[in-house]
Structures are given as structure tokens and as C-alpha cells.
């Protein structure tokens, strides 16, 4: 009986880590922070979405690919909480650009979630075609998301033609998603880069949605640095990879004066690294 209990109970080392995570969650967001970390821990222990340590080559323990699910759930809870308890108004309710953009992001997140919960449910070819169709439609009906120039003469000549600009941006967005997904599986550093990027944008522009996303990514990063239980999976890679170009497009259009040109200088190396 004692042996069975010892096998089911966490080890002393894991208990230390859990206590540290709970304390940090309480210091960050009070009871809400503790609840967020409990949800993350619960998702990390589920049998569904498990990856063996050998499948990535950079993990010493079996991990979960539901990290992205944890991020999406936490972000939505914080966003809905701000809308219900405060005066924050969701952009999708009054701006068709935000509505089109977030509809595309949700569609891609659902494609990733299908793969995380049930691997090989959708073929790679189907997912690639679905993403190409989603982004081609998004950029066609929302041309404001397509930059007219990026400051490189040769490329700006191509972007002067709307059709070429639309096609290039579609290919970039889809390729960017896949690149981020591969980077997460290869070295696991993608959550840290995403957290820093979103954090800098939030500190600069102070928009509530970016604040909620930054807090979510930061809490996930803290949880994962201590426990090492998560990979982002397709859900998290798709969601983080899509939110970053979406914000990049917004700040790129905003940087119209030398005083506000820092987003171009900051985002260029970030996007190049990814």
C-alpha cells in the first residue's frame, strides 16, 4: 500500500517546484495567479497530448504538447475577465479588421489543437492548404494588413503591386507559422522570445489585450522554466506565431515618423530570428 502511494505522490523535488510555482503565482496575480498555475499543472499531467523525452531530444522527462492550450485558455479567461469586470471593450466587437484577424487566428489555433489532441488527425497537406486559404482570404478582404512598403527599395517595388504584395504576405504568414513550430520543437526557446517581444510592445503601447497576452506568456514561461513540463505544441506555436506578425503589422503602420520608428528596428531582428 505504501509503495503504491509513493508511486502516485509527487517526489520531494517536484513538491518543491510546485510550492515555488504557487508562491510566484500568488505574488504575480494573487488567487488568480494560483488558479492559472493549477490549470497549467493539470493540463501538463493529462495523458492526452503526451510526448516522450526522446521525441524532442532536448527534454530529460516526458512532456506535454498542450502548452499552447494552457496559454490560449489563460489568455481568454483574462480577456473575458477584463471585459466583464472593467470598461475594456474587445476590438472584435467594433473593428472588422480585428474581427477578420482574430477569426483567422482562431481557425489556425483549432487546426493546431486538432493535431495536439489527436496526432495525424489532419494531414500536413490539409493543414498547409487550410492555412494558405485562410490567410489569402484574410489579406484579400482586409488589405490594410498588407504593408505598402518596408523601407527596402527592391522589395518596395514588388509591394507597389497589390497582387504581388498580397501573395508575398500570404506566403510569409504561413511560412512564419511553420518556422515557429519547428523552432519550438528544436530548442524550446520560442516561448521566451515571444514573451519578450509581446512584453516590449505592451510596455510601449500599453494596450490591455497585449498586457493580458504578456502576463499569460510570462506565467507560462515561469511555470515551464521551473517544471519543464510543456512544449507549446501546434496550438501554442500557431497562436504565438500569428499574434506576433499581427502586432508587427499594427506597429509597422504606426511608425510613420522618425520619433516612432523604433518598432521597425526592433521587430526586424526579432522576425529574422524566428
Secondary structure, DSSP 8 states (H G I E B T S, - for coil): -HHHHHHHS--HHHHHHHHHHHHHHHHHHTHHHHHHHHHHHHHHT-STTEE-GGGTSS-SS-EES-HHHHHHHHHHHHHHHHHHHSS---GGGT-HHHHHHHHHHHHHHHHHHHHHHSTTSS-HHHHHHHHHHHHHHHHHH-GGGS-S--S-HHHHHHHTSHHHHHHHHHHHHHHHHHHHHHHHHHHS-HHHHHHHHHHHHHHHH--HHHHHHHHHHHHHHHHHHHH--B--HHHHHHHHHHHHHHHHHHHHHH--SGGG-HHHHHHHHHHHH-
